[in-house]
Amino acid sequence: MKTGPPHVAMLATPGMGHLIPLAELAKRLASRHGATATLITFASTASATQRALLASLPPSVASRPLPPVDLSDLPRDAAIETLMSEECARSLPALTRILSELRETTRLVAFVADQFGMDSFDAARDAGVSTRCLFMPMNLHALSLVLRLPDLAASVAGEFRDLAEPVRLPGCVPVPGSDIPSPLQDRSNPSYMVMVHLAKRYREADAILVNSFDAVEPEVAQVLRQPEPGRPPVYPIGPLIRQSGAIPPSSPRAACLEWLDRQPARSVIFVSFGSAGALPKEQMHQLALGLELSGQRFLWVVRSPSDEGTLSDNYYNNAESNKDPLAYLPEGFLERTKDVGLLVPSWAPQTQVLAHTATGGFLTHCGWNSTLESLVHGVPMLAWPLFAEQRLNAVMLAEGAGAAIRLPERKDKETIASVVRELMVGEGKGAMVRVKVAQLHRAAAEGLREGGAATTALDEVVDKWEAEAN
Ligand code: UDP
């Protein structure tokens, strides 16, 4: 039997929203359990942002890119879910080779893939890795939905968005059909069957590790903590977020942080739509005018409008190729708001912004990593979901956790201004959300302490890996 530290191989499907939390899991396994890890990534995502993240990993966490595979036969407008799942399926031989090599050279105790990499379990099996786990960088509501998806696909006739009644899942906030994740909204799109296929394979996992915590979705956490025949055990191990201090001290401090230093405490609303989100031109104008009208200070990560490119282009290169997004703003906006607002093209050091004392609110697309980062730093949210499972997250946050105000469907400048003011300084809903977020901020930290729920859950997982490997 091999000696040395336990080693965990991890597969991150494309997207910073998958890579960031898996890297954090690897770091936690290293710091708490003395493990080493290899993060395996796909060739299609090699943006400068991703390269910087991989370069910042500690020596205990290695990274290995898979060789490129040809996806040119897929339609240009193929959904991201289809692209990711297909790239994974076509990379299996190379992945099997990497895993076999890791088995030779390390004490490999487990293989962990995220939710779009389920076919990689075949490579792990072929390489002789017997413990195969799923890591969900989403929440327990999303997990519940996907676990039920094969049944729902068979029992719901027509499209989810046409359902008269919300979808009810045990322990979950009822989800209106129109808020069911976007790849499931069109049965004729191949991404629908991709999701059903992945969902069926979730049940093959030895364990499902979820980047969420009980306080934010207590009832469903209670349901999923109970063992259920035919369903892998579920471990809420979150919130795992990129630490705001993870940037090397030698790097220059971002200009937007210096700008925040000059703003009063809790006075700035941070506006960002994740690693790929962008708004249509008209909506971008209304947002700009709404922020101006609100009279609040703002820091906005601006992207070129979504009508100028495809979502998958943004998704795969973190909008780095965007031409000057500031050119799309309303006439005179920059000049009129220069004393209260700052615009950052494409990418900002988000966790550092959320950790800054000047940040008092977050207008977010409700990506799950962004949501967790906001909760960990106690920043109340305005929910403006765009795609994937973001609408589901918005329902859960606004109706369940009470940690966000959701913007109405019609987002004109007056509405935007009024909800921004309510979140930042309002005495009604805004005040309630601010109190709730402060509670969740404390609960998130408690779970990760010694003896906390997240720490105990991960300890249990690692103990099982060790027991199975011996
Ligand atoms: N992010 C960042 N700077 C940006 C935009 C995004 O650091 O300008 C990070 C953000 O902190 C989060 C991740 O990218 O960790 C986005 O993940 P999320 O799940 O919120 O959304 P997705 O990008 O998957 O839609």
Residues whose N, C-alpha, C, O or C-beta is under 5 A from the ligand:
A	BS01	UDP	M16 G17 I20 F273 G274 S275 A276 V301 S346 W347 A348 P349 Q350 T351 G367 W368 N369 S370 T371
